[in-house]
Amino acid sequence: MPTGVMIPARNMPSTIGRNGNVGGLGSSSGLTLSQLHPLDMTQNTSESEIARLREEEFDSTKSGSENHEGASGDDQEQRPNKKKRYHRHTQHQIQEMEAFFKECPHPDDKQRKELSRELGLEPLQVKFWFQNKRTQMKTQHERHENTQLRTENEKLRADNMRYREALSNASCPNCGGPTAIGEMSFDEHHLRLENARLREEIDRISAIAAKYVGKPVVNYPLLSPPVPSRPLELAVGNFGAQPGIGGGEMYGAADLLRSISAPTEADKPMIIELAVAAMEELIRMAQMGEPLWMTSLDGTAAVLNEDEYVRTFPRGIGPKPTGFKCEASRETAVVIMNHISLVEILMDVNQWSTVFSGIVSRAMTLEVLSTGVAGNYNGALQVMTAEFQVPSPLVPTRESYYVRYCKQHGEGTWAVVDVSLDNLRPSPAVRCRRRPSGCLIQEMPNGYSKVTWVEHVEVDDRGVHNLYKQLVSTGNAFGAKRWVATLDRQCERLASVMATNIPTVEVGVITNQDGRKSMLKLAERMVISFCAGVSASTAHTWTTLSGTGADDVRVMTRKSVDDPGRPPGIVLSAATSFWLPVPPKRVFDFLRDENTRSEWDILSNGGVVQEMAHIANGRDTGNCVSLLRVNSANSSQSNMLILQESCTDPTASFVIYAPVDIVAMNVVLNGGDPDYVALLPSGFAILPDGTSLHGANIGEAASGGSLLTVAFQILVDSVPTAKLSLGSVATVNNLIACTVERIKASLSCESA
C-alpha cells in the first residue's frame, strides 16, 4: 500500500452544520503527497473576505454618472463642501481601454487592476469607464435596430398596399369577371398560405443577412440547389483560452480549434441558407416514422434507413466521406423544465456546456449572426465550435465546427438545430461531421416539456480503443439516448436547487436554502472539473506508463497558478479504464456507498466513513451530493471531510469526490460563495460495455459488464515552478494500481 497520501493533522477549532456533528477536525483541500509539500489552504474564504466581495459587488451597481474619478480620498476629506473634480482621461488611456474593450467588454477584478496599473488610473475609474462604454454601445445598438425596424415596417406597408391593389383588380381566368378570395379552390388557398410562409421566412433571414453583406439574399432562395462544396478559405486565428469556453478547462488550444476563426462576410449568406434547410430537415426527422425510421429488432429504438434518408433529403452537406460511419439515433422524453428555460440553456454556450459537462468537454461561440427577435431566441443564429467526449482517455474526442439555429414553430413549440460548416474550410483533419442534429421542444402542462432529440453524425472512429468499440458503434456513447438521459437528470438536479419544501425528518438533510445552493454549486464545479480532465481531449496530452502490471495508466501534469478554485502548485492527473464483469448498477452502488468505501479508498486508511449531510437531487436515490467524514483508525492521522456527488442515468454513472477544507465548508453551508473553495476532484465514470440489449437501462440486471474509468488528481508540489520527480509519478501510479486491484477484488467477491 502506498504511503504518504494522508495529510498531517491540523488543530482547527471548527464545526460543521447546525447540529455540531463535526468538531475540531483537520482538513484537506486535495490529495497531496505529504512527503513533498503539504497543501496550505491559502484560498479559504473568511467572513471579512466575503463582506469585502459583497461591498465590491455593491459598488459595481453604481451608475457611471457618479464617477467622480479625479478626487482622491484625501481630497474629499479636506474639501468636503467643494464641488468634486471630474477627471478627463488622456487620449492614450482611452485608446488602450478601447482596444481592451473590443477583446473583453466585461473585465474581471484582476484585469481591471492590471489596466489601472498600466494606465495610471484607479481601479474604480477603469470599472466606471467600462460601465459607461457598455451603456453607450447598448444605446447605439438599439438606435441602429430601431432604424432597421422602421425601414422594414415601411417596406411591409408598401407591399401590403401593392397586394391590396392587386387583389382589388383580380379577375376570374375562366369568365374574365371580378373574383374574390373566397372563390379560390382549397388547394390554391393552401398553396398561397404556404408560399406566404416561405416568403416570410426568406424575408426575415434576408434581413439578417443584410446586416452583414449589405444586401438581401436574393440569390439564395430557400429551394436553391445543394450547397456547393467548393473550398472557401477562412482566416486563421488562435483564440486560445478565452471567456466563453464552457464545460471545462482549456489547458492549450487544440489543432482543429486553433485553425478556426469566425466566418467571412462572403460565407454568411451560405450559412444562413444551410441553417434554414437544416431546420426543415430536423423537424421532419423528428416527426417522420417508417420508412425513414425503422424499428430495431428488440422494438425499443429507431434505426435510420440510410437509403431512404438520401432519397428524402437529397440536399444537405454533401455525400458521406470515405471511411466515415453513420451514427443516427432519435429519442423522446418528458423532462421537468419549461420549454423557454430549455431553449435558453441550449442557446447559451456556458449553460449548455455546464448541463452537458459529461458530453461536452469544451465549447465556444465564434460569432452571433442573429440574436433573434426582441425578448427571445426565435431566429437566433450562432457559429460555434465544440468538442464532444466520453469520460475515458481511451476514446478520442469529436471536434465539430457548426452553426446553431433556433426557431419557434407555433405556440409552445421550439426547435434548435446544429449542422456542420466543414464545407467552408475543407480539412483532412476533420473526423466528425454533424448532419442536422438537435431537438424539438414542446410545451407540456405543469412546467414540463416533451423533448424529441435527433443525433445524426458521420465519423471516423478508428481511433477508439477496443474496450469501447461496442459502446460507440451502438450509438450509446454519443447518441440521442445519452443526450436525453443527461438532460433529464440535470433537469431534476436544477429542480432540486429551487425546491423549498425540504422534509426535515431525515437526519443530515440540508434544509437551509442558501446553504443548499452553495453546496450544489460547489459540487457542480467539482463534476465539471473532473469530466474536463478525464477524457482524451486534444487540449491536453496524456503520457502512458508502460510495465505497470495493471491496465495502462495515463498521466499528465499541469501548473495551477492564481486559480482560487484550485490549490496552487504542480497537479498530477492519472487515469485508467478497464472492464468489469459486473453490471454498472452494482459498480455504482458499491463505489458511492460510504459503508464500503474503506474497501477501495486508500485515503481513508481503513477508517470509518460517516455521512454528515446530504442533498438529494433526483428521483434515483443514487443522485445526491454528500458531505462525508473520515474517522481514521490511526490516531496519528487527521480526520477529514470529503465532498462527493454521485449521479446516475440510463447511459452513464459518476461518483466524484474531493477532500475539502473544514473552514471553507462552514462558509459554504452558511450560503457563502463556493468559488473560492479549492478542489482537486477524483472519482469514477461508469459506462455499460455495450453488450446489453439496445434498450436496456444501466440499472437492469441483464445489462452486461461495465467500463470503469478511475481518475485521480494529486497535488505533488505546492510550488508551481517546481520540477516533477519520478518518485511522485511512481507513487501516484502505485496509488491508482492499488485502488484498481481493490475494486476488482471486492466486486469479484460480490459476484462470486
URURUR-V82796 format. One record per backbone hydrogen bond with DSSP energy under -1.0 kcal/mol. CO is the residue of the C=O (numbers start at 0). NH is the residue of the N-H. If there is no record, write none. Layout:
BEGIN
((CO | NH) (CO | NH))
END
This chain:
BEGIN
((3 | 33) (9 | 11) (11 | 13) (13 | 23) (21 | 15) (30 | 714) (32 | 35) (32 | 36) (39 | 41) (45 | 49) (46 | 50) (47 | 51) (48 | 52) (49 | 53) (50 | 54) (51 | 55) (52 | 56) (53 | 57) (54 | 58) (55 | 59) (57 | 60) (58 | 61) (62 | 65) (63 | 66) (65 | 67) (66 | 68) (71 | 75) (72 | 76) (73 | 77) (74 | 78) (89 | 93) (90 | 94) (91 | 95) (92 | 96) (93 | 97) (94 | 98) (95 | 99) (96 | 100) (97 | 101) (99 | 103) (107 | 111) (108 | 112) (109 | 113) (110 | 114) (111 | 115) (112 | 116) (113 | 117) (114 | 118) (115 | 119) (115 | 120) (121 | 125) (122 | 126) (123 | 127) (124 | 128) (125 | 129) (126 | 130) (127 | 131) (128 | 132) (129 | 133) (130 | 134) (131 | 135) (132 | 136) (133 | 137) (134 | 138) (135 | 139) (136 | 140) (137 | 141) (138 | 142) (139 | 143) (140 | 144) (141 | 145) (142 | 146) (143 | 147) (144 | 148) (145 | 149) (146 | 150) (147 | 151) (148 | 152) (149 | 153) (150 | 154) (151 | 155) (152 | 156) (153 | 157) (154 | 158) (155 | 159) (156 | 160) (157 | 161) (158 | 162) (159 | 163) (160 | 164) (161 | 165) (162 | 166) (163 | 167) (164 | 168) (166 | 169) (171 | 175) (176 | 171) (179 | 182) (180 | 183) (184 | 188) (185 | 189) (186 | 190) (187 | 191) (188 | 192) (189 | 193) (190 | 194) (191 | 195) (192 | 196) (193 | 197) (194 | 198) (195 | 199) (196 | 200) (197 | 201) (198 | 202) (199 | 203) (200 | 204) (201 | 205) (202 | 206) (203 | 207) (204 | 208) (205 | 209) (208 | 211) (208 | 212) (209 | 213) (215 | 217) (216 | 219) (220 | 223) (241 | 244) (253 | 257) (254 | 258) (256 | 259) (266 | 270) (267 | 271) (268 | 272) (269 | 273) (270 | 274) (271 | 275) (272 | 276) (273 | 277) (274 | 278) (275 | 279) (276 | 280) (277 | 281) (278 | 282) (279 | 283) (280 | 284) (281 | 285) (282 | 286) (283 | 287) (288 | 292) (291 | 304) (293 | 302) (295 | 298) (300 | 295) (302 | 293) (304 | 308) (305 | 309) (306 | 310) (307 | 311) (308 | 312) (320 | 323) (324 | 458) (326 | 456) (328 | 454) (330 | 452) (332 | 450) (334 | 336) (334 | 448) (337 | 341) (338 | 342) (339 | 343) (340 | 344) (341 | 345) (342 | 346) (347 | 351) (348 | 352) (349 | 353) (350 | 354) (351 | 355) (353 | 356) (355 | 358) (355 | 359) (358 | 388) (361 | 386) (362 | 245) (363 | 384) (366 | 382) (369 | 380) (372 | 375) (376 | 379) (377 | 372) (379 | 405) (380 | 368) (380 | 369) (381 | 403) (382 | 365) (382 | 366) (383 | 401) (384 | 363) (385 | 399) (386 | 360) (386 | 361) (387 | 397) (389 | 391) (391 | 394) (393 | 464) (397 | 387) (399 | 385) (400 | 420) (401 | 383) (402 | 418) (403 | 381) (404 | 416) (405 | 378) (406 | 414) (409 | 412) (411 | 442) (412 | 408) (413 | 440) (414 | 406) (415 | 438) (416 | 404) (417 | 436) (418 | 402) (420 | 423) (426 | 429) (430 | 459) (432 | 457) (433 | 419) (436 | 417) (437 | 453) (438 | 415) (439 | 451) (440 | 413) (441 | 449) (444 | 447) (447 | 443) (448 | 334) (449 | 441) (450 | 332) (451 | 439) (452 | 330) (453 | 437) (454 | 328) (455 | 434) (456 | 326) (457 | 432) (458 | 324) (460 | 463) (464 | 467) (467 | 471) (468 | 472) (469 | 473) (470 | 475) (471 | 474) (474 | 478) (478 | 482) (479 | 483) (480 | 484) (481 | 485) (482 | 486) (483 | 487) (484 | 488) (485 | 489) (486 | 490) (487 | 491) (488 | 492) (489 | 493) (490 | 494) (491 | 495) (492 | 496) (493 | 497) (499 | 501) (507 | 613) (511 | 515) (512 | 516) (513 | 517) (514 | 518) (515 | 519) (516 | 520) (517 | 521) (518 | 522) (519 | 523) (520 | 524) (521 | 525) (522 | 526) (523 | 527) (524 | 528) (525 | 529) (526 | 530) (527 | 531) (528 | 532) (534 | 536) (536 | 539) (542 | 554) (552 | 544) (553 | 574) (554 | 542) (555 | 572) (557 | 570) (559 | 568) (562 | 565) (564 | 678) (568 | 559) (569 | 715) (569 | 716) (570 | 557) (571 | 713) (572 | 555) (573 | 711) (574 | 553) (575 | 709) (577 | 707) (579 | 581) (579 | 705) (582 | 586) (583 | 587) (584 | 588) (585 | 589) (586 | 590) (587 | 591) (588 | 592) (592 | 595) (595 | 598) (596 | 599) (596 | 600) (601 | 604) (603 | 606) (607 | 630) (609 | 628) (612 | 626) (613 | 509) (614 | 624) (619 | 622) (621 | 623) (622 | 616) (623 | 645) (624 | 614) (625 | 643) (626 | 611) (626 | 612) (627 | 641) (628 | 609) (629 | 639) (630 | 607) (633 | 636) (639 | 629) (640 | 659) (641 | 627) (642 | 657) (643 | 625) (644 | 655) (645 | 623) (646 | 653) (651 | 648) (652 | 685) (653 | 646) (654 | 683) (655 | 644) (656 | 681) (657 | 642) (659 | 27) (660 | 664) (661 | 665) (662 | 666) (663 | 667) (664 | 668) (666 | 671) (667 | 670) (673 | 676) (681 | 656) (682 | 710) (683 | 654) (684 | 708) (685 | 652) (686 | 706) (692 | 695) (696 | 699) (699 | 702) (704 | 688) (705 | 579) (706 | 686) (707 | 577) (708 | 684) (709 | 575) (710 | 682) (711 | 573) (713 | 571) (714 | 32) (716 | 569) (718 | 721) (724 | 728) (725 | 729) (726 | 730) (727 | 731) (728 | 732) (729 | 733) (730 | 734) (731 | 735) (732 | 736) (733 | 737) (734 | 738) (735 | 739) (736 | 740) (737 | 741) (738 | 742) (739 | 743) (740 | 744) (741 | 745) (742 | 746) (743 | 747) (744 | 748) (745 | 749) (746 | 750) (747 | 751))
END
